[in-house]
């Protein structure tokens, strides 16, 4: 069993890793009334190990935990370490024979992995493993959560990468520590070459039963080691990595060491013989470390901090050298911050990843942040309980019990009655990025996930709870980290308020930042609206806006200026400016003001774009036909009727399509009209312009006049209204979770999760078994039984073909927008032919 089971919280989709074969089954743990974590288990059971053991790595997406992907790791010995990179697209695995493998996604699919590079320290087990730091660190300022600017709430911390290439670009690679006291570094060059170097941490090599790795703001690396005995010191080393003459060079330096405080107590020194856990509080927090000393029945946890202290100078030397008195010599020294009393034996530790910055560095924190999830770390005990404790003071913030019988938090471990057999307890745990979810594997091999309430089990005002969730959503929106664990705590009644407040905070930001975050906030709103039956139709609108923005950006990027040295705006910018200025309802009069020579494209290119242009035309017709029913918010497309920005974008695309139709008539959208002489494009543009004028940003918003509504009522008698293929209702886990009700799941078996009756009744959102499938991004019909391999988004369920049927440059440019991630930011996963 690996020592770490990390959550790739930096990835667009959360995933879990299991290093051994498992089968899922579960007995839901119980929770003590009033305690913070609410269990939403995703359990598993380890099958008996066969004689010829194949060491597998199992990767699963938390939104579809039953769909597990297994990799034959080909490790010759037991896997000891697993480590995700910050993007969640690559994984390191290391074993007890010193072999390290780097796994990456094949074809950018979350359930298809391959390994092409790695390193080896032959015969030396790996005890610690980490990717090199890329120098990116964005801190949260909890005390400024009410500020209006994201720049005040979140600040970029000055942090240097472990190693840089020419121009300051971070160099990728990994560092590992072996049990014999060696440190090995592997660097990935842009050419694909791997530079590896191995050095001893110090001249006198010693056994490193435990080790951990952290990074400093100056670009150095700090390694902590312990031989496992509490009578031995915990050693610290500074590691500097450089490239000299195309070779990797490692320089090490010994830092101050420490003895655990509990081992210096004569009464407890012999009772706690072993150091069982050694962890830096964070990868980028090398000055604070967590230590745990244990016996067979109890443990003590201590938190230490490395500080600079002045070295006292004797008066004689101050008189001999006055300059010495002006500048006092400084030394580094470890000081204990806090320690616990005797606890039950600790079985696992999970540390927070959220880089919270507090103005007060003491143990005292503001009253509204003392129960903030990111400030707590998780301790699992052999009695089956999990304690969330403050990461500095180690004071208990919340307790979760897996047994039915609750116990007092302050009850000493030695006074607790012993059960007849060993209790089920966690062997390994990891907290999600925002510390609102905890995943762990217990002693029976079952995988469970717990929801950790933002209130930590304490009474919390609803407004304050919403503020906490909103603050974390804003952080994920700025950083790009996945917000899946935040959705676990959003109740249906909170959705409307969160979406409105999120939009309000977004509109307060500068125009440049709004443009950068424009697609991410749409994806975030869509995932929130899935959680309430009252807002589920708005999910379709947000995804349609993402699709519309992508189409508009792609088509405008195909336009080229007629004169290459044009100093002013691009053709796309001029198109937007002219269409916003000219409010004429005649599409031909708008065309006259444009330089049509900038719109000339190759005929094959125009024909390849026909499916996208058809969607634009169909969508405009659908919106105008639904205008008379605008009072029904349960109809998809409702929000577009008051969105001047989106309507203006559609109007621009209609002009572009009109110009391209003059060059290649077969690329125009196809309409089924009742009259052969009717100009459908002109009719739709005229009605669209009238609707856009009512709600454009420049003028006051007004209701559509009766004449416009009457004309839209006549559209079904003039044109055949298309049936749009909206994204189906999500089959993921988050939108189906029931409050305070644990779920029992099995690997390989899709559960029949209860859905919302309101959702299933909405027209266009339900799929019959024989319903024809559609490629949602290429807008191609796949038929009821597709024969092409497809991939689906783990977040929104969008389906598209794995291989492109068209090789034109314009189509490739369109597909490059979502080759790595879906338009909503979700990861892709390969789906069986029968599932799209």
SVG drawing of the C-alpha trace seen along z (x, -y; Angstrom):
<svg xmlns="http://www.w3.org/2000/svg" viewBox="-49 -55 88 73">
<polyline fill="none" stroke="black" stroke-width="0.4" points="0.0,0.0 1.5,-3.4 2.2,-5.9 0.3,-8.7 -3.0,-8.7 -3.0,-12.3 -5.9,-14.3 -4.9,-16.3 -6.7,-19.3 -5.0,-21.6 -6.6,-19.8 -9.7,-20.7 -11.2,-17.4 -10.5,-15.8 -9.2,-12.3 -8.0,-9.7 -5.2,-7.2 -5.1,-3.7 -1.9,-1.7 -3.5,1.8 -6.4,3.8 -9.7,3.0 -13.3,3.9 -15.9,1.5 -18.3,2.2 -19.1,0.1 -20.6,0.0 -21.3,-3.7 -19.5,-5.1 -21.5,-6.8 -21.1,-10.4 -21.4,-11.9 -24.2,-14.4 -23.0,-18.0 -19.6,-17.0 -18.5,-18.7 -17.6,-16.2 -20.7,-14.8 -19.8,-11.4 -20.4,-10.9 -18.4,-7.6 -16.9,-6.3 -15.7,-3.0 -13.6,-0.1 -12.4,3.3 -9.1,4.8 -9.2,8.3 -6.8,11.0 -3.4,10.6 -2.6,13.3 0.7,15.2 1.9,13.6 1.2,10.0 0.6,7.4 1.0,4.0 -1.7,1.8 -2.4,-1.9 -6.1,-2.8 -7.2,-6.3 -10.8,-7.4 -12.6,-10.7 -14.5,-11.8 -17.5,-12.8 -17.7,-9.3 -15.9,-7.2 -17.4,-3.9 -15.6,-4.3 -12.1,-3.3 -9.2,-3.1 -6.5,-0.6 -2.9,-0.8 -0.3,2.1 2.5,0.1 5.1,2.7 6.8,1.9 8.9,4.8 8.4,4.0 5.7,2.4 4.7,-1.1 5.7,-3.5 4.9,-7.0 2.4,-8.6 2.5,-12.3 0.4,-14.4 1.7,-17.5 -0.1,-20.8 -2.2,-20.4 -3.4,-16.9 -2.3,-15.7 0.8,-13.8 1.6,-11.4 4.8,-10.1 5.0,-6.6 7.9,-5.2 8.6,-1.7 10.8,0.1 13.4,0.9 14.2,-2.8 12.3,-3.0 10.4,-6.2 8.0,-6.5 6.3,-9.5 2.8,-8.9 1.0,-11.3 -2.4,-11.3 -2.6,-9.7 -4.6,-11.8 -5.5,-14.1 -7.9,-11.5 -8.3,-11.0 -8.8,-7.3 -5.9,-6.6 -2.3,-6.8 1.2,-6.0 4.7,-6.2 7.7,-7.1 10.2,-8.6 11.5,-7.8 14.6,-7.3 16.2,-4.7 18.2,-4.4 18.7,-0.7 17.8,1.3 17.2,-1.8 13.5,-2.2 12.0,-5.7 10.5,-7.2 9.7,-10.7 8.8,-12.1 7.8,-15.5 7.6,-17.5 9.9,-20.5 8.2,-23.8 7.1,-26.0 7.3,-29.3 3.5,-29.9 1.9,-30.7 -1.3,-32.7 -2.1,-33.4 -5.6,-34.0 -6.2,-36.8 -9.1,-35.6 -9.3,-38.9 -9.9,-40.7 -12.6,-38.3 -15.1,-41.3 -12.9,-43.4 -14.2,-44.2 -11.0,-43.6 -9.6,-40.1 -6.2,-41.7 -6.8,-42.5 -8.2,-39.1 -5.6,-37.0 -2.0,-38.1 0.9,-36.6 3.6,-35.5 7.2,-36.1 8.3,-32.6 11.2,-31.4 11.0,-28.1 13.4,-25.3 15.1,-25.7 14.6,-27.9 15.2,-27.7 16.3,-30.5 13.9,-33.5 12.9,-32.5 10.6,-29.6 10.3,-27.0 12.1,-23.7 10.1,-20.6 11.3,-17.6 11.1,-15.7 13.1,-15.1 13.1,-11.9 14.7,-10.7 15.8,-7.1 15.9,-5.1 19.7,-5.1 19.9,-8.9 20.4,-9.7 18.6,-12.5 18.0,-12.1 16.8,-14.8 15.5,-14.3 15.0,-17.2 12.8,-17.2 14.3,-19.2 12.0,-20.6 13.6,-18.2 12.3,-15.2 15.7,-14.4 15.9,-13.5 18.9,-14.7 19.3,-12.7 21.8,-13.1 22.1,-11.4 24.0,-12.7 24.2,-11.9 22.3,-14.3 25.5,-14.4 28.9,-12.8 27.8,-10.5 24.9,-8.7 22.2,-7.4 18.9,-5.5 16.0,-7.7 12.9,-5.7 10.8,-8.8 11.3,-11.9 9.5,-14.8 10.3,-17.6 9.4,-21.3 10.5,-24.4 11.7,-27.8 10.8,-31.1 14.4,-31.5 14.2,-28.5 16.0,-26.0 14.7,-22.7 14.5,-21.5 14.5,-17.8 13.6,-16.4 14.6,-12.9 14.2,-10.7 15.5,-7.1 12.2,-6.2 13.5,-6.3 12.4,-9.1 15.8,-8.9 17.4,-10.2 17.3,-13.7 15.2,-14.8 17.6,-16.0 17.1,-18.9 19.1,-19.6 19.1,-22.3 19.3,-21.1 20.3,-23.3 19.8,-22.1 21.5,-23.6 22.5,-22.6 26.2,-22.9 27.5,-21.9 24.3,-20.1 24.5,-18.0 22.3,-18.1 24.3,-19.2 23.1,-18.8 24.6,-20.7 23.5,-19.9 23.9,-21.7 23.1,-20.6 20.5,-22.7 19.7,-22.8 18.2,-19.5 15.8,-18.9 14.7,-16.4 11.0,-16.0 10.0,-17.6 8.2,-14.5 11.4,-12.5 13.2,-14.9 10.7,-14.3 12.1,-11.5 8.6,-10.3 7.5,-9.8 10.8,-9.1 10.5,-5.3 6.8,-5.2 7.0,-6.8 9.9,-4.9 9.1,-5.7 8.6,-8.6 5.7,-7.5 4.9,-10.7 7.0,-13.5 5.4,-16.2 6.0,-19.8 2.8,-21.8 2.9,-22.6 5.1,-22.0 6.0,-25.7 6.2,-26.1 9.7,-24.7 9.9,-26.5 7.1,-24.6 7.0,-20.8 4.6,-18.4 6.0,-15.4 4.3,-12.4 5.9,-10.0 4.0,-6.9 3.9,-3.7 1.6,-0.7 -1.3,-2.5 -0.7,-6.2 0.8,-9.2 1.9,-12.7 1.9,-15.3 4.1,-18.4 4.3,-21.4 7.7,-23.1 8.8,-26.3 12.2,-27.4 13.0,-30.9 15.9,-33.4 17.1,-34.4 19.7,-36.9 23.0,-35.4 23.9,-37.2 27.4,-38.8 29.5,-39.3 30.2,-42.9 33.9,-42.4 33.5,-41.6 31.1,-44.5 33.8,-46.9 36.5,-45.4 34.4,-45.7 31.6,-48.3 30.3,-47.2 29.2,-43.9 26.9,-45.6 25.2,-47.5 24.3,-44.3 23.5,-41.3 24.5,-37.9 21.5,-35.7 21.2,-32.0 18.4,-29.5 16.8,-27.7 13.8,-25.3 11.2,-26.3 8.1,-24.3 4.8,-26.0 2.4,-23.5 2.1,-19.9 -0.8,-17.6 -1.3,-15.5 -1.3,-11.8 -3.7,-10.8 -4.8,-7.5 -2.3,-6.0 -2.3,-8.1 -2.7,-6.1 -2.7,-8.8 -2.2,-12.5 -3.7,-14.8 -2.4,-18.4 -4.2,-21.4 -3.1,-22.7 -4.8,-26.1 -2.1,-28.9 -3.9,-31.0 -2.1,-34.2 -3.0,-35.7 -1.8,-39.2 -1.3,-37.9 1.4,-35.3 0.6,-34.3 -1.6,-31.3 -4.5,-33.7 -6.7,-34.3 -9.7,-36.3 -13.0,-35.0 -14.6,-34.6 -11.7,-32.4 -10.9,-30.3 -13.0,-27.4 -12.0,-28.1 -11.4,-24.7 -8.1,-25.6 -6.6,-26.2 -7.1,-22.6 -5.3,-19.4 -6.7,-15.9 -5.5,-13.2 -6.8,-9.7 -6.6,-7.4 -6.6,-3.7 -9.9,-3.9 -11.6,-4.9 -12.0,-8.6 -10.7,-11.5 -9.9,-14.9 -9.6,-18.1 -7.1,-20.2 -5.7,-23.7 -2.5,-23.4 -0.5,-25.6 -2.1,-25.4 -3.2,-21.7 -6.5,-22.5 -9.4,-20.3 -11.8,-22.0 -14.1,-19.0 -14.3,-15.3 -15.6,-12.5 -16.3,-9.0 -16.7,-5.9 -18.1,-3.9 -21.7,-4.2 -20.6,-5.1 -19.6,-8.7 -16.8,-9.7 -15.8,-12.9 -13.2,-14.9 -11.3,-15.6 -11.4,-11.9 -7.8,-10.6 -6.9,-7.8 -5.7,-5.6 -9.2,-5.8 -11.1,-4.6 -12.3,-1.0 -10.6,1.3 -12.7,3.3 -12.3,7.0 -10.8,6.5 -8.9,3.7 -11.2,0.9 -11.5,-0.1 -9.3,-3.1 -7.8,-5.1 -4.4,-4.1 -3.9,-7.0 -5.7,-10.3 -5.6,-13.4 -7.5,-16.7 -8.8,-18.4 -7.4,-21.8 -10.0,-23.8 -10.1,-21.3 -13.8,-20.8 -13.4,-17.1 -11.3,-14.3 -10.6,-11.0 -9.1,-8.0 -8.4,-4.3 -9.2,-2.3 -7.6,0.8 -10.1,3.0 -9.1,1.5 -12.3,-0.6 -12.2,-4.0 -14.3,-6.7 -14.8,-10.4 -16.0,-12.8 -17.6,-16.2 -16.1,-18.7 -18.5,-21.4 -17.2,-25.0 -18.6,-25.6 -16.6,-22.7 -19.8,-21.6 -20.2,-24.9 -23.3,-27.2 -22.7,-29.5 -24.8,-32.2 -26.1,-31.3 -24.7,-34.6 -21.3,-33.8 -21.4,-30.2 -22.3,-31.7 -19.5,-34.1 -17.0,-31.3 -18.2,-29.3 -18.2,-32.4 -14.6,-33.3 -13.4,-29.8 -15.3,-29.9 -13.6,-33.2 -10.2,-31.7 -10.8,-28.8 -12.0,-31.1 -8.8,-33.2 -6.4,-30.2 -8.2,-27.7 -8.3,-25.0 -11.2,-22.6 -14.2,-23.6 -15.7,-20.1 -15.3,-19.8 -17.0,-23.2 -20.1,-22.0 -20.5,-19.2 -21.7,-21.8 -24.0,-23.9 -27.6,-23.2 -30.3,-23.8 -31.5,-26.9 -28.1,-28.5 -27.6,-28.2 -29.5,-31.4 -27.7,-33.5 -24.3,-32.2 -24.7,-32.7 -25.9,-36.3 -23.1,-37.2 -20.5,-35.6 -21.7,-37.6 -21.8,-40.7 -18.2,-40.2 -17.1,-39.5 -18.6,-42.7 -16.6,-44.7 -13.3,-43.7 -11.4,-45.5 -12.4,-45.0 -9.1,-43.2 -9.6,-40.7 -13.3,-40.2 -12.2,-39.2 -9.7,-36.7 -12.3,-35.1 -15.3,-35.3 -15.4,-31.6 -14.4,-30.3 -17.2,-32.1 -19.7,-30.7 -18.5,-27.2 -18.7,-27.8 -22.3,-29.1 -23.3,-26.1 -21.9,-23.7 -23.7,-25.5 -27.0,-25.6 -27.0,-21.8 -27.5,-21.5 -31.0,-23.0 -34.1,-21.9 -35.2,-25.5 -32.0,-26.6 -31.2,-23.5 -32.3,-25.0 -29.8,-27.8 -27.1,-25.2 -28.0,-24.9 -27.8,-28.6 -24.3,-28.9 -23.0,-26.0 -24.5,-27.6 -22.7,-30.9 -19.4,-29.1 -20.0,-27.5 -21.0,-30.9 -17.9,-32.6 -15.7,-29.9 -17.3,-30.0 -17.1,-33.8 -13.4,-33.8 -12.5,-31.1 -14.4,-32.7 -13.0,-36.2 -9.5,-34.8 -9.8,-33.5 -10.2,-37.0 -7.0,-38.6 -6.4,-42.3 -6.2,-43.1 -3.1,-45.2 -0.6,-43.5 0.9,-46.6 -2.5,-47.9 -1.6,-49.6 -5.1,-49.9 -7.6,-47.3 -7.9,-43.7 -10.8,-42.8 -12.6,-41.1 -12.3,-44.2 -13.6,-46.4 -16.5,-44.1 -17.5,-44.4 -17.1,-48.2 -19.2,-48.7 -22.0,-46.3 -22.3,-48.1 -22.4,-51.5 -24.8,-50.7 -28.2,-49.8 -29.8,-49.3 -32.1,-46.3 -31.1,-45.7 -28.2,-43.2 -27.0,-44.4 -26.6,-48.0 -24.4,-46.8 -22.3,-44.8 -21.6,-48.0 -19.7,-49.5 -17.3,-46.6 -14.2,-45.8 -15.4,-42.6 -12.0,-41.8 -11.0,-40.9 -13.6,-38.2 -12.3,-36.3 -11.5,-32.6 -10.7,-29.5 -13.8,-27.7 -12.9,-24.4 -12.5,-26.3 -15.9,-27.8 -17.5,-24.5 -15.8,-22.8 -17.3,-25.4 -20.9,-24.8 -21.9,-22.8 -20.9,-25.6 -22.6,-28.2 -25.7,-26.1 -25.8,-26.0 -25.5,-29.8 -28.5,-30.2 -30.6,-27.5 -29.8,-29.1 -30.9,-32.6 -34.2,-31.1 -34.8,-29.2 -34.3,-32.3 -36.6,-34.5 -39.3,-31.8 -39.1,-31.5 -39.5,-35.2 -43.3,-35.1 -42.8,-32.5 -40.1,-34.6 -42.1,-34.5 -41.2,-30.9 -37.7,-30.6 -37.9,-26.8 -37.3,-27.0 -33.7,-26.8 -32.4,-30.0 -34.4,-32.2 -31.4,-34.2 -30.3,-35.0 -33.4,-37.2 -32.0,-39.8 -28.3,-39.4 -27.3,-42.3 -23.7,-41.0 -24.6,-37.6 -27.2,-39.0 -24.7,-41.4 -22.3,-38.5 -24.9,-36.6 -25.6,-39.6 -22.0,-39.9 -21.8,-36.3 -24.9,-36.7 -23.2,-39.5 -20.1,-37.3 -22.2,-34.4 -24.0,-36.6 -20.7,-37.7 -19.3,-34.2 -22.6,-33.1 -21.9,-35.4 -18.6,-33.6 -19.8,-30.1 -23.7,-29.7 -23.4,-26.1 -21.9,-27.2 -25.0,-29.1 -27.4,-27.8 -30.2,-25.7 -33.7,-26.7 -37.0,-25.0 -39.3,-27.9 -42.9,-28.0 -42.1,-30.4 -39.3,-30.0 -38.9,-33.8 -38.3,-34.5 -34.9,-35.8 -34.6,-33.9 -31.2,-35.5 -32.6,-39.1 -35.7,-38.3 -33.8,-36.8 -31.3,-39.6 -34.0,-42.2 -35.8,-40.6 -32.5,-39.9 -31.5,-43.6 -34.8,-44.8 -34.4,-42.5 -30.7,-43.5 -31.6,-47.2 -34.0,-46.6 -31.2,-45.2 -27.9,-46.4 -25.4,-47.8 -25.2,-51.3 -28.8,-52.2 -31.5,-51.8 -33.1,-48.4 -36.7,-48.2 -39.3,-45.5 -39.7,-44.2 -42.6,-46.0 -45.8,-44.1 -44.9,-44.4 -41.7,-42.4 -43.5,-39.8 -46.2,-39.4 -43.5,-39.0 -41.8,-36.3 -45.2,-34.6 -45.4,-34.2 -42.0,-32.6 -43.3,-29.0 -45.6,-29.6 -42.7,-30.9 -39.8,-28.7 -39.4,-25.2 -38.2,-25.8 -35.3,-23.4 -35.0,-21.2 -31.7,-22.0 -29.7,-19.2 -28.9,-20.6 -26.4,-18.9 -28.1,-16.0 -28.7,-16.0 -25.5,-15.3 -25.0,-11.7 -22.3,-12.7 -22.2,-12.4 -22.4,-15.9 -25.8,-16.8 -27.4,-13.7 -26.1,-13.7 -28.8,-13.7 -28.2,-15.8 -26.7,-13.9 -27.3,-10.5 -24.2,-8.4 -23.9,-6.6 -22.8,-3.0 -20.9,-2.5 -19.1,0.3 -16.3,0.1 -17.4,0.9 -21.1,0.5 -22.9,-2.7 -25.4,-3.4 -29.0,-4.2 -28.8,-7.5 -32.0,-9.4 -32.5,-12.5 -34.8,-15.4 -38.3,-14.9 -38.4,-18.5 -35.3,-18.0 -36.5,-14.9 -39.8,-16.6 -38.0,-19.4 -38.3,-19.1 -35.1,-18.6 -33.0,-17.5 -33.9,-13.8 -32.6,-11.2 -34.6,-8.2 -32.6,-5.0 -32.8,-5.2 -32.3,-8.9 -29.8,-10.0 -26.5,-11.1 -24.8,-14.4 -21.2,-15.5 -21.8,-18.6 -18.7,-20.5 -18.5,-19.6 -22.3,-19.7 -22.3,-16.4 -25.0,-13.7 -23.6,-10.4 -26.7,-8.3 -28.5,-6.3 -25.6,-3.8 -22.3,-5.6 -19.5,-3.7 -16.8,-6.2 -14.9,-6.3 -16.0,-9.2 -14.9,-11.1 -17.0,-12.9 -16.4,-15.7 -16.1,-14.7 -17.8,-17.9 -20.6,-18.8 -21.1,-15.6 -20.4,-17.1 -19.6,-14.3 -17.4,-14.6 -15.6,-12.2 -12.1,-11.2 -10.7,-11.6 -11.4,-14.4 -13.2,-13.6 -12.0,-16.8 -8.3,-17.8 -8.8,-21.4 -6.8,-24.1 -9.9,-26.0 -11.3,-22.8 -8.0,-22.0 -7.9,-25.6 -11.4,-25.0 -10.5,-21.7 -7.4,-23.0 -9.6,-25.1 -10.9,-21.9 -8.3,-19.2 -6.9,-19.2 -10.0,-20.3 -13.7,-20.8 -14.9,-24.3 -16.1,-24.3 -12.6,-23.3 -13.5,-19.7 -11.2,-16.8 -12.0,-14.3 -12.5,-10.6 -13.0,-7.9 -16.5,-6.5 -17.7,-3.1 -19.4,-3.2 -22.8,-2.5 -22.6,-5.3 -22.5,-8.7"/>
</svg>
